[in-house]
């Protein structure tokens, strides 16, 4: 990897003087002087003066053609964060635009209640909010990250990996979505170098082999195409408004890595590792050149892509075709206009309008649709980790399907999208009012995976009070749809959300044996309420109810907190009897559930014991309490079969109390003859018996039977046996039994 060059202020000024764009030299000089004085005495990890970093960032932005204020903000971008300088000082000296740009890039102050991932999520969201107002914020941030990656070799190994991982997952994809390919490819390659140095070296080695032959091959193809175009133009067969430009390149290192290592292709089977680019003046000239290329070389079937008619999500436009010459080597030809080329290389930076900014209704609106979707999702999700997951999902490279409305309009969606995503893409109210969907005139389920070329029709209801179903959150693929569903529940069902969230939290506590007086809930959940901007306990309940908070993610931490605050406290108050483990010589020693005071216990998910089952306890390692299993559990039997004395000493005889009333989760499996109404008859029995259903699923077998899996909340084994007896009487039911995990 080549070492990054050091940029001086004189070099920066020379680049400005050599360029065609006009800059305010005095303003840039003042910004440099202010930054140099502010950073005086500060040094980079390399030992070099800190000022070389803002100079390098400004240099990158000049290459992208950014304006005076952006260059000034680049020089000043770290002064508020790392020096005593303030926003007000910068605003007075350089104007509000420069100050706002610097503020947009500045990280938030560390929040004690946030871990590293949560802090990262908040910082990214702050940048996205500023970016929606002024896209230059993100362009500065990407340039800042690029220089940090170029000099990452001076950081400790663990920080190298953390920074490279964040860059690969967040900043490189953002550069790609903004269409700034010059930054996108370099950020990916640099991250790849630190994340997988072995594979990086392997790809580099493959490229070094026969390097001269490859360069000679690309040069030969360029000459052959150039000669043909000149010949046709001289013969008046084709006329170009401007002399076509022909260039060649080898695919980026990370691009090759994805094809060779991730997609498991042989290096020689990567057809687009060599590419020749032809740049012309107009769209008709693009298609004319395409015909000439296909006449000169043999096109490979199914390797033609028309990104002019169907641009990529980042507005990239070009014609791509893969062909084989007489040398037998496949290569890609990219054909585009000069405007398309500028967009492909510089993306949104190529369309920056200084006076209009983001408010101008031009191509930049298309670039930032995804930003608004993420920010809308932030308003409906109070979980900062969920927010950063949404960002990663939205930025993840993915194939796109194109689905049509009955009127012939096309809707682009990610692979795996459902009719729910389609409905909300059309309009929010179409999604809220959706009753069912048709694909190619046939009714489909709402979790149906749409395919390119299909015609989807959404049937809606105008009934008062109609709205989305909570289950749609698990079905929808896109951030946009999930955000709109959560937003509806957040606005329209607050009281219901509070009640639902309260119930969900209590049940979760019961399942995990967390016994806290309700008056202590607010104190116990205090940190989590702060993390999710909930001022009251009802706000927290409501957020759980509409899906803004997923409580399952917090249960491990709540268990630990409960153990520290309550179980440990009890241990210091009184001396409790020691629980003796069962051994071969102590078969009668028993303990009673709910009378265990000196440690927590949990019910194993491998066998889901119920009151009434014969049970046994296992003292877990690491101080996590007792794990309760049934005596018929396969894991318990396997442990006994190994006859390991040390492990046997950890098993305890336990028994249920007589007053066990808490409902517990268990799964059942039903095999029956497949027929219409089967699920209705089964669920009717459970509903009549007031048995809560956690979730259910069914699948058909080739022999004409169906398997129904249902997760229930059951009080004890007697209740479950009674339910089994009733289900066995349902028409067509063959077997009913508890499911083993």
C-alpha distance (Angstrom), angle and dihedral (degrees) to the residues before:
residue distance angle dihedral
X1 . . .
X2 3.78 . .
X3 3.81 118.5 .
X4 3.79 117.4 -110.1
X5 3.79 114.8 -107.5
X6 3.80 120.8 -121.9
X7 3.82 114.0 -115.5
X8 3.80 118.7 -148.4
X9 3.78 126.7 -162.4
X10 3.82 90.3 -111.7
X11 3.82 89.5 55.4
X12 3.81 89.4 50.0
X13 3.80 92.1 51.4
X14 3.81 91.8 46.9
X15 3.81 90.4 54.0
X16 3.82 89.5 51.9
X17 3.82 91.6 49.4
X18 3.82 91.8 47.8
X19 3.80 93.4 50.3
X20 3.79 128.5 85.0
X21 3.81 95.6 -130.5
X22 3.82 120.5 94.6
X23 3.82 118.0 -121.7
X24 3.82 135.0 -179.4
X25 3.81 97.3 -112.5
X26 3.82 95.0 -173.1
X27 3.82 94.1 51.7
X28 3.80 92.0 50.4
X29 3.83 90.6 47.5
X30 3.83 90.5 51.3
X31 3.82 91.0 49.8
X32 3.80 90.4 50.4
X33 3.82 92.5 49.6
X34 3.83 91.5 48.7
X35 3.83 92.8 48.5
X36 3.81 93.5 45.4
X37 3.81 91.8 52.7
X38 3.84 92.9 44.2
X39 3.81 92.9 50.8
X40 3.80 94.4 42.6
X41 3.80 110.0 136.3
X42 3.83 92.8 18.7
X43 3.79 120.2 116.1
X44 3.78 137.0 -168.9
X45 3.82 122.9 -121.4
X46 3.81 86.8 -96.7
X47 3.82 89.6 62.1
X48 3.82 92.2 -112.5
X49 3.82 122.4 128.4
X50 3.81 110.9 -83.1
X51 3.82 93.5 -124.6
X52 3.82 90.8 75.9
X53 3.83 88.4 72.7
X54 3.85 98.9 58.8
X55 3.82 88.5 42.3
X56 3.81 90.3 54.6
X57 3.83 91.4 48.0
X58 3.81 90.6 50.8
X59 3.82 89.4 49.6
X60 3.83 91.2 54.4
X61 3.81 90.5 49.7
X62 3.80 91.5 51.5
X63 3.81 88.1 55.5
X64 3.81 87.6 54.8
X65 3.81 90.4 52.0
X66 3.80 96.6 -116.6
X67 3.81 123.2 165.8
X68 3.83 134.7 -102.2
X69 3.82 96.6 -91.7
X70 3.81 91.5 50.7
X71 3.82 91.6 51.4
X72 3.83 90.1 48.2
X73 3.81 91.0 49.0
X74 3.81 89.3 50.5
X75 3.78 90.7 55.3
X76 3.82 90.4 48.0
X77 3.82 100.1 35.1
X78 3.84 96.4 111.1
X79 3.80 101.4 36.4
X80 3.82 96.6 90.0
X81 3.80 92.6 45.2
X82 3.82 99.1 42.2
X83 3.81 106.7 25.2
X84 3.86 138.0 43.8
X85 3.84 90.1 -98.6
X86 3.82 115.6 120.1
X87 3.78 138.3 -148.5
X88 3.81 90.3 -112.6
X89 3.80 92.2 55.4
X90 3.80 92.1 52.6
X91 3.82 92.1 45.2
X92 3.81 92.0 53.1
X93 3.82 94.3 46.0
X94 3.82 102.2 37.1
X95 3.79 107.3 16.2
X96 3.81 136.1 -103.3
X97 3.83 95.0 -74.8
X98 3.81 93.4 59.2
X99 3.82 91.9 42.2
X100 3.82 92.1 50.7
X101 3.80 91.2 48.9
X102 3.81 91.1 51.8
X103 3.81 91.2 46.2
X104 3.81 91.0 49.8
X105 3.79 92.2 55.8
X106 3.83 94.7 42.2
X107 3.82 113.3 102.1
X108 3.78 121.3 -122.3
X109 3.78 118.2 -100.4
X110 3.80 112.3 -93.6
X111 3.81 111.6 -85.2
X112 3.84 110.3 -148.0
X113 3.82 95.6 -146.9
X114 3.82 92.7 55.5
X115 3.78 125.2 85.2
X116 3.81 121.5 -143.9
X117 3.83 95.7 -85.8
X118 3.79 92.9 46.9
X119 3.82 91.7 48.4
X120 3.81 88.8 49.4
X121 3.81 90.5 51.5
X122 3.79 92.6 51.7
X123 3.82 92.4 47.4
X124 3.81 91.6 50.7
X125 3.80 92.3 47.3
X126 3.81 89.9 51.4
X127 3.80 90.0 53.4
X128 3.83 91.8 47.1
X129 3.81 91.4 51.4
X130 3.80 90.6 50.6
X131 3.79 89.8 42.9
X132 3.82 91.7 56.9
X133 3.79 88.3 57.8
X134 3.80 95.1 42.4
X135 3.80 122.2 8.9
X136 3.82 90.6 -157.2
X137 3.83 88.6 77.7
X138 3.79 91.4 68.6
X139 3.80 93.8 41.1
X140 3.83 88.8 55.5
X141 3.80 90.8 46.1
X142 3.81 92.4 50.7
X143 3.82 91.1 49.1
X144 3.81 89.6 48.0
X145 3.80 90.6 51.3
X146 3.81 91.8 47.0
X147 3.81 92.7 57.1
X148 3.81 90.9 44.8
X149 3.81 88.5 53.5
X150 3.81 91.7 48.1
X151 3.82 89.3 55.8
X152 3.82 97.8 36.0
X153 3.80 91.9 112.7
X154 3.82 89.1 82.1
X155 3.82 93.6 60.3
X156 3.85 126.2 87.7
X157 3.85 114.6 -89.2
X158 3.83 95.6 -108.7
X159 3.82 91.1 51.5
X160 3.79 90.1 47.1
X161 3.80 90.4 57.4
X162 3.81 94.6 43.7
X163 3.80 92.7 49.8
X164 3.81 93.1 43.6
X165 3.81 91.3 49.2
X166 3.80 92.2 50.5
X167 3.80 90.7 46.8
X168 3.81 93.6 49.5
X169 3.81 93.4 47.2
X170 3.80 101.7 37.8
X171 3.80 118.3 11.3
X172 3.81 101.8 36.8
X173 3.84 91.5 50.2
X174 3.82 90.4 47.6
X175 3.82 89.4 53.1
X176 3.80 87.6 50.0
X177 3.80 93.6 49.6
X178 3.81 89.7 49.2
X179 3.78 88.2 51.5
X180 3.83 95.0 -121.8
X181 3.79 94.8 141.6
X182 3.81 95.0 171.3
X183 3.81 89.0 63.6
X184 3.80 96.0 33.7
X185 3.81 97.1 58.9
X186 3.81 95.4 42.6
X187 3.82 92.8 48.4
X188 3.80 89.8 50.7
X189 3.80 94.3 47.3
X190 3.82 93.4 47.6
X191 3.82 92.0 47.6
X192 3.80 89.9 47.3
X193 3.82 89.8 53.8
X194 3.82 92.2 59.0
X195 3.81 99.1 35.3
X196 3.80 98.1 49.3
X197 3.82 110.3 11.2
X198 3.82 92.3 166.9
X199 3.82 94.4 57.4
X200 3.82 90.4 41.1
X201 3.82 89.5 56.3
X202 3.82 91.1 46.6
X203 3.81 93.0 53.1
X204 3.81 91.4 43.9
X205 3.81 89.2 51.2
X206 3.81 91.3 51.0
X207 3.79 90.0 51.8
X208 3.81 93.1 48.0
X209 3.81 91.9 55.7
X210 3.81 109.3 93.9
X211 3.81 89.8 -5.3
X212 3.80 92.2 156.3
X213 3.80 91.7 50.2
X214 3.81 90.9 53.9
X215 3.78 92.7 48.9
X216 3.80 89.8 48.4
X217 3.82 90.1 49.4
X218 3.83 93.5 52.0
X219 3.82 90.7 46.0
X220 3.83 90.2 50.8
X221 3.82 93.2 50.7
X222 3.82 91.9 47.3
X223 3.82 91.1 51.9
X224 3.80 92.3 46.5
X225 3.83 93.3 51.5
X226 3.83 92.5 42.8
X227 3.82 92.0 50.6
X228 3.82 91.7 49.2
X229 3.82 93.3 49.7
X230 3.82 91.7 48.5
X231 3.80 90.9 49.3
X232 3.81 93.5 50.9
X233 3.79 91.3 46.4
X234 3.83 92.8 49.9
X235 3.80 89.0 49.8
X236 3.84 89.2 52.8
X237 3.82 90.0 -121.5
X238 3.81 90.4 122.7
X239 3.80 132.2 13.8
X240 3.78 124.9 -153.7
X241 3.82 121.5 -158.4
X242 3.78 88.0 -146.1
X243 3.78 133.5 12.8
X244 3.84 107.8 -84.6
X245 3.79 116.4 -116.8
X246 3.80 117.1 -136.9
X247 3.80 122.5 -165.2
X248 3.79 137.2 162.0
X249 3.80 137.6 -146.7
X250 3.79 144.0 173.9
X251 3.81 117.5 -122.6
X252 3.83 115.7 -95.7
X253 3.81 119.2 -92.3
X254 3.79 93.8 -112.8
X255 3.81 91.1 44.8
X256 3.81 89.2 55.7
X257 3.82 90.8 44.8
X258 3.81 90.9 56.4
X259 3.80 90.9 51.4
X260 3.82 97.5 42.5
X261 3.82 104.9 33.8
X262 3.81 105.0 22.4
X263 3.82 98.6 36.5
X264 3.83 91.7 34.5
X265 3.80 96.0 -128.1
X266 3.76 126.5 153.8
X267 3.81 111.9 -110.5
X268 3.82 89.9 -118.4
X269 3.83 90.4 53.6
X270 3.81 93.3 61.3
X271 3.79 99.2 103.1
X272 3.81 97.7 -172.7
X273 3.81 100.0 49.0
X274 3.82 86.9 106.9
X275 3.79 118.8 46.5
X276 3.79 135.0 179.1
X277 3.80 117.7 -159.3
X278 3.80 124.5 -152.8
X279 3.82 116.4 -166.2
X280 3.80 118.7 -164.8
X281 3.81 136.4 166.1
X282 3.80 107.3 -109.0
X283 3.81 141.0 28.8
X284 3.86 93.4 -114.9
X285 3.81 87.6 54.7
X286 3.84 88.8 53.9
X287 3.80 92.2 57.4
X288 3.81 91.5 42.5
X289 3.82 90.6 54.7
X290 3.82 89.3 47.3
X291 3.79 90.1 58.7
X292 3.81 90.9 48.9
X293 3.83 92.0 50.4
X294 3.82 91.5 50.6
X295 3.78 89.1 49.4
X296 3.83 92.1 50.7
X297 3.82 98.6 43.3
X298 3.80 136.1 27.4
X299 3.83 109.9 -102.2
X300 3.82 117.8 -136.1
X301 3.83 110.7 -124.6
X302 3.81 117.7 -105.9
X303 3.81 92.0 10.5
X304 3.83 98.1 104.6
X305 3.82 118.6 104.4
X306 3.78 124.7 -177.0
X307 3.79 106.1 -156.8
X308 3.80 90.6 165.1
X309 3.80 93.1 70.4
X310 3.84 93.2 32.0
X311 3.84 107.8 29.4
X312 3.80 121.6 -162.4
X313 3.79 119.5 -102.7
X314 3.82 90.1 -94.1
X315 3.85 91.1 54.5
X316 3.80 92.9 -103.9
X317 3.82 110.4 162.1
X318 3.78 128.1 -170.6
X319 3.79 143.7 113.9
X320 3.82 114.7 -105.3
X321 3.78 124.0 -168.1
X322 3.80 130.5 164.1
X323 3.80 117.5 -144.7
X324 3.80 140.8 169.5
X325 3.79 123.8 -131.7
X326 3.77 128.0 -156.5
X327 3.81 89.1 -84.8
X328 3.83 87.8 68.9
X329 3.82 93.3 -123.9
X330 3.82 116.6 128.9
X331 3.80 118.0 -135.8
X332 3.78 137.7 169.6
X333 3.80 124.8 -116.8
X334 3.80 117.9 -156.0
X335 3.80 117.5 -164.0
X336 3.80 121.9 -169.9
X337 3.80 144.3 142.3
X338 3.80 124.2 -103.3
X339 3.81 91.0 -102.9
X340 3.80 90.4 50.1
X341 3.79 89.9 48.9
X342 3.79 92.4 51.8
X343 3.82 89.5 50.2
X344 3.81 91.7 47.1
X345 3.80 92.8 52.3
X346 3.80 102.1 36.5
X347 3.81 103.6 18.0
X348 3.77 114.1 -174.3
X349 3.81 90.7 1.8
X350 3.80 87.9 66.7
X351 3.82 90.6 57.7
X352 3.79 97.8 44.8
X353 3.79 111.7 136.5
X354 3.76 110.0 -163.7
X355 3.81 97.8 -156.7
X356 3.79 98.9 38.8
X357 3.77 98.1 38.0
X358 3.75 115.8 174.7
X359 3.78 92.1 -24.8
X360 3.80 92.0 71.1
X361 3.82 111.9 104.8
X362 3.77 96.4 -131.1
X363 3.81 139.0 105.7
X364 3.79 91.3 -52.1
X365 3.81 89.5 72.8
X366 3.81 88.5 66.9
X367 3.79 92.3 50.0
X368 3.79 94.0 55.3
X369 3.81 102.7 45.2
X370 3.80 90.7 99.4
X371 3.82 91.1 51.0
X372 3.79 90.9 57.3
X373 3.80 91.2 47.7
X374 3.82 90.7 53.6
X375 3.81 91.9 47.1
X376 3.82 90.7 49.0
X377 3.81 88.3 51.4
X378 3.80 88.7 52.1
X379 3.80 89.5 58.1
X380 3.81 91.4 55.8
X381 3.81 99.8 39.7
X382 3.78 119.2 66.3
X383 3.80 91.5 -174.0
X384 3.80 109.8 96.4
X385 3.81 90.9 -162.8
X386 3.80 88.7 54.3
X387 3.81 88.6 51.8
X388 3.80 93.5 55.1
X389 3.82 89.1 45.8
X390 3.81 88.8 54.1
X391 3.80 89.3 51.0
X392 3.81 91.9 51.5
X393 3.81 92.2 45.4
X394 3.80 92.1 48.7
X395 3.80 92.2 48.3
X396 3.82 96.0 42.1
X397 3.81 111.3 116.6
X398 3.75 107.7 -109.8
X399 3.77 142.2 162.7
X400 3.78 115.5 -105.5
X401 3.80 128.2 -136.5
X402 3.80 122.5 -152.3
X403 3.82 115.2 -143.3
X404 3.81 124.1 -177.5
X405 3.79 132.1 -138.1
X406 3.83 118.7 -133.7
X407 3.83 87.0 -101.5
X408 3.82 91.1 58.9
X409 3.82 98.5 -105.1
X410 3.81 114.6 141.7
X411 3.81 123.4 -130.0
X412 3.82 120.4 -165.2
X413 3.81 116.1 -146.0
X414 3.80 136.5 165.1
X415 3.80 119.3 -96.1
X416 3.80 109.6 -85.2
X417 3.82 94.2 33.4
X418 3.81 118.0 149.5
X419 3.83 134.7 -150.2
X420 3.82 86.8 -92.3
X421 3.82 90.2 61.7
X422 3.82 89.8 45.0
X423 3.82 92.5 51.7
X424 3.80 94.7 49.9
X425 3.81 90.7 45.4
X426 3.80 89.1 58.6
X427 3.81 94.9 48.2
X428 3.80 138.8 -34.6
X429 3.81 93.1 -118.8
X430 3.81 91.5 49.8
X431 3.79 87.9 56.9
X432 3.81 94.3 45.7
X433 3.81 91.7 49.1
X434 3.82 97.6 43.4
X435 3.81 115.7 132.4
X436 3.82 101.9 166.4
X437 3.79 142.3 -23.0
X438 3.79 139.0 -129.0
X439 3.78 125.1 -152.1
X440 3.80 115.0 -164.1
X441 3.84 87.8 -12.9
X442 3.83 93.8 -54.4
X443 3.82 122.5 111.2
X444 3.81 111.3 -116.7
X445 3.80 134.1 -175.4
X446 3.78 118.2 -96.0
X447 3.81 91.2 -112.6
X448 3.83 91.7 56.6
X449 3.83 112.6 132.0
X450 3.81 109.0 -124.3
X451 3.82 121.5 -136.4
X452 3.79 133.0 -151.1
X453 3.81 113.6 -87.3
X454 3.80 96.5 22.6
X455 3.80 122.4 129.8
X456 3.79 111.8 -131.0
X457 3.79 123.7 -165.1
X458 3.81 122.7 -170.0
X459 3.81 119.9 -148.6
X460 3.80 112.0 -152.6
X461 3.79 137.8 -170.4
X462 3.79 125.3 -137.5
X463 3.80 92.4 -162.6
X464 3.80 114.6 135.1
X465 3.77 113.3 -101.1
X466 3.79 94.2 20.2
X467 3.75 112.0 147.1
X468 3.79 143.0 143.8
X469 3.79 125.1 -59.3
X470 3.82 119.7 -115.7
X471 3.81 89.1 -128.7
X472 3.83 88.9 65.6
X473 3.81 88.9 75.5
X474 3.81 88.6 70.0
X475 3.82 92.9 45.5
X476 3.80 102.6 44.8
X477 3.80 116.8 92.8
X478 3.80 103.3 -166.8
X479 3.79 127.2 75.0
X480 3.81 88.4 -134.6
X481 3.81 94.1 60.1
X482 3.81 94.6 44.0
X483 3.79 90.9 48.3
X484 3.82 93.1 51.9
X485 3.81 92.4 46.9
X486 3.80 92.2 50.7
X487 3.81 90.2 44.7
X488 3.82 90.9 55.4
X489 3.79 93.0 51.6
X490 3.79 91.2 43.7
X491 3.82 92.9 54.7
X492 3.80 103.0 32.2
X493 3.79 105.6 36.1
X494 3.81 109.4 37.1
X495 3.82 97.1 138.6
X496 3.78 90.7 44.3
X497 3.82 89.8 47.3
X498 3.80 91.5 52.4
X499 3.80 91.9 50.9
X500 3.81 93.1 43.8
X501 3.80 93.0 46.8
X502 3.80 92.4 47.4
X503 3.81 91.2 50.9
X504 3.81 92.7 46.1
X505 3.80 91.6 50.8
X506 3.81 93.6 47.9
X507 3.80 92.1 49.2
X508 3.80 90.8 48.2
X509 3.80 90.2 51.4
X510 3.81 90.9 48.1
X511 3.79 92.9 50.5
X512 3.79 90.8 51.1
X513 3.82 94.4 42.9
X514 3.80 93.1 -117.0
X515 3.80 104.5 155.5
X516 3.80 110.3 -172.2
X517 3.81 125.8 154.8
X518 3.79 107.7 -110.8
X519 3.78 90.9 -123.2
X520 3.84 87.1 63.7
X521 3.81 94.9 53.0
X522 3.79 95.0 93.8
X523 3.81 93.1 52.6
X524 3.81 92.6 43.8
X525 3.84 92.0 50.6
X526 3.82 96.2 38.0
X527 3.83 97.3 113.8
X528 3.80 93.1 45.1
X529 3.79 91.4 50.4
X530 3.82 89.3 54.0
X531 3.81 91.8 47.5
X532 3.78 90.7 55.2
X533 3.81 98.5 39.6
X534 3.82 93.2 -113.9
X535 3.81 112.0 154.2
X536 3.80 95.9 -171.3
X537 3.77 137.9 27.2
X538 3.80 89.2 -111.1
X539 3.81 89.2 57.1
X540 3.80 88.0 54.3
X541 3.82 92.2 48.4
X542 3.81 90.6 47.8
X543 3.80 91.9 51.0
X544 3.81 90.5 52.6
X545 3.81 89.6 47.0
X546 3.80 97.5 54.9
X547 3.82 94.2 41.1
X548 3.80 100.0 -103.0
X549 3.82 90.6 122.6
X550 3.79 126.0 40.2
X551 3.81 104.9 -152.2
X552 3.81 93.9 -167.4
X553 3.79 89.3 74.4
X554 3.79 90.9 58.2
X555 3.80 99.9 47.4
X556 3.84 97.5 90.6
X557 3.80 90.7 51.9
X558 3.82 92.3 44.0
X559 3.80 90.1 51.7
X560 3.80 90.6 53.1
X561 3.80 91.7 45.5
X562 3.81 91.5 48.9
X563 3.80 90.7 50.3
X564 3.81 92.0 50.5
X565 3.81 97.1 44.2
X566 3.78 101.1 38.6
X567 3.81 113.9 14.1
X568 3.81 95.2 42.1
X569 3.80 90.1 45.7
X570 3.79 91.3 52.9
X571 3.79 91.3 49.4
X572 3.79 91.4 58.7
X573 3.80 93.3 48.5
X574 3.77 98.8 58.0
X575 3.74 139.9 11.8
X576 3.78 107.3 -114.8
X577 3.78 128.8 -159.9
X578 3.77 115.2 -89.8
X579 3.79 114.7 -113.4
X580 3.75 108.0 -128.1
X581 3.80 115.2 -147.1
X582 3.77 118.6 -124.4
X583 3.77 115.1 -102.6
X584 3.77 134.6 173.2
X585 3.81 87.9 -91.6
X586 3.80 96.5 45.3
X587 3.79 107.8 53.9
X588 3.81 96.1 146.2
X589 3.78 100.9 55.3
X590 3.83 108.1 113.7
X591 3.78 139.3 171.7
X592 3.80 128.3 -159.5
X593 3.80 124.0 -127.1
X594 3.82 114.4 -117.9
X595 3.80 88.5 25.1
X596 3.79 92.7 73.6
X597 3.78 103.4 108.2
X598 3.78 105.1 165.1
X599 3.80 100.5 61.5
X600 3.77 142.6 16.6
X601 3.77 122.8 -106.6
X602 3.78 134.7 -161.7
X603 3.79 136.1 -163.1
X604 3.77 113.6 -113.6
X605 3.79 116.2 -116.5
X606 3.80 92.6 -147.5
X607 3.82 91.5 74.8
X608 3.86 105.8 7.1
X609 3.83 98.1 -143.2
X610 3.81 118.8 -144.3
X611 3.81 130.0 -159.0
X612 3.79 104.6 -84.3
X613 3.81 95.4 37.9
X614 3.78 119.3 113.3
X615 3.79 102.7 -108.5
X616 3.77 142.0 -172.8
X617 3.82 131.5 -165.7
X618 3.80 130.1 -133.5
X619 3.81 123.1 -157.3
X620 3.81 102.7 -132.6
X621 3.77 124.6 -143.5
X622 3.81 122.4 -108.4
X623 3.82 96.4 37.7
X624 3.82 96.1 -75.5
X625 3.80 94.0 136.5
X626 3.80 129.6 -125.1
X627 3.81 125.1 -23.9
X628 3.84 112.3 -151.3
X629 3.84 119.7 -145.5
X630 3.80 135.2 173.9
X631 3.81 115.0 -107.3
X632 3.81 87.6 -119.2
X633 3.82 92.5 55.3
X634 3.80 112.5 128.6
X635 3.80 91.3 -137.5
X636 3.81 91.7 53.6
X637 3.81 91.6 48.3
X638 3.79 91.5 47.2
X639 3.80 90.3 52.0
X640 3.80 91.2 51.5
X641 3.80 90.3 47.8
X642 3.79 91.6 57.5
X643 3.82 89.2 58.1
X644 3.80 92.9 -151.0
X645 3.84 107.1 167.7
X646 3.80 93.2 -153.7
X647 3.82 92.2 52.6
X648 3.83 93.5 42.5
X649 3.79 90.1 57.0
X650 3.82 89.1 61.6
X651 3.85 94.6 62.2
X652 3.82 119.5 97.3
X653 3.79 132.7 -167.5
X654 3.81 108.2 -122.0
X655 3.79 134.5 174.2
X656 3.78 137.8 -167.0
X657 3.79 124.8 -102.3
X658 3.79 117.9 -116.2
X659 3.80 94.2 -119.0
X660 3.82 99.7 53.9
X661 3.83 104.1 149.0
X662 3.79 103.5 153.3
X663 3.81 115.3 115.2
X664 3.79 113.1 -125.0
X665 3.77 132.7 -161.0
X666 3.80 118.3 -107.4
X667 3.80 134.8 159.8
X668 3.80 128.3 -133.0
X669 3.79 131.5 -167.2
X670 3.81 123.1 -147.8
X671 3.81 124.3 -168.7
X672 3.81 114.3 -164.5
X673 3.78 143.3 152.2
X674 3.79 106.3 -82.5
X675 3.79 112.1 -110.8
X676 3.80 141.9 143.2
X677 3.81 111.7 -84.4
X678 3.81 96.2 22.8
X679 3.81 95.0 120.8
X680 3.80 91.0 43.9
X681 3.82 92.6 54.8
X682 3.81 92.4 48.0
X683 3.80 96.0 46.6
X684 3.83 90.6 45.3
X685 3.82 89.1 61.6
X686 3.80 91.7 49.7
X687 3.81 92.3 46.2
X688 3.81 92.5 49.9
X689 3.81 89.8 50.1
X690 3.84 89.3 48.6
X691 3.81 91.9 -122.4
X692 3.86 110.4 159.6
X693 3.82 112.7 -128.7
X694 3.82 113.4 -145.5
X695 3.80 95.0 -173.0
X696 3.80 140.2 -32.5
X697 3.80 139.0 -161.9
X698 3.78 138.1 176.2
X699 3.78 138.1 -164.4
X700 3.80 135.7 -172.0
X701 3.80 124.0 -118.9
X702 3.79 126.0 -145.9
X703 3.83 91.3 -116.1
X704 3.81 92.4 63.8
X705 3.80 95.8 -98.8
X706 3.78 128.1 117.4
X707 3.81 130.8 -141.8
X708 3.79 116.9 -145.3
X709 3.82 119.1 -165.5
X710 3.81 116.7 -166.6
X711 3.80 129.4 177.9
X712 3.83 111.6 -151.3
X713 3.79 140.4 -178.5
X714 3.84 105.6 -123.1
X715 3.81 128.9 -178.9
X716 3.81 98.4 -154.4
X717 3.79 146.0 -22.2
X718 3.82 92.7 -90.9
X719 3.80 91.0 59.4
X720 3.80 90.9 47.8
X721 3.81 92.0 50.3
X722 3.82 90.7 52.1
X723 3.82 90.3 50.7
X724 3.82 90.6 49.5
X725 3.81 90.5 52.8
X726 3.82 91.6 53.5
X727 3.82 95.1 44.9
X728 3.83 91.3 50.7
X729 3.83 87.7 62.3
X730 3.81 92.2 58.4
X731 3.80 112.0 110.8
X732 3.82 111.9 -93.6
X733 3.83 97.4 8.8
X734 3.81 109.9 140.8
X735 3.82 104.2 175.6
X736 3.81 138.7 3.1
X737 3.78 122.3 -170.1
X738 3.78 143.0 144.0
X739 3.77 112.7 -83.4
X740 3.78 119.1 -121.3
X741 3.79 117.3 -138.9
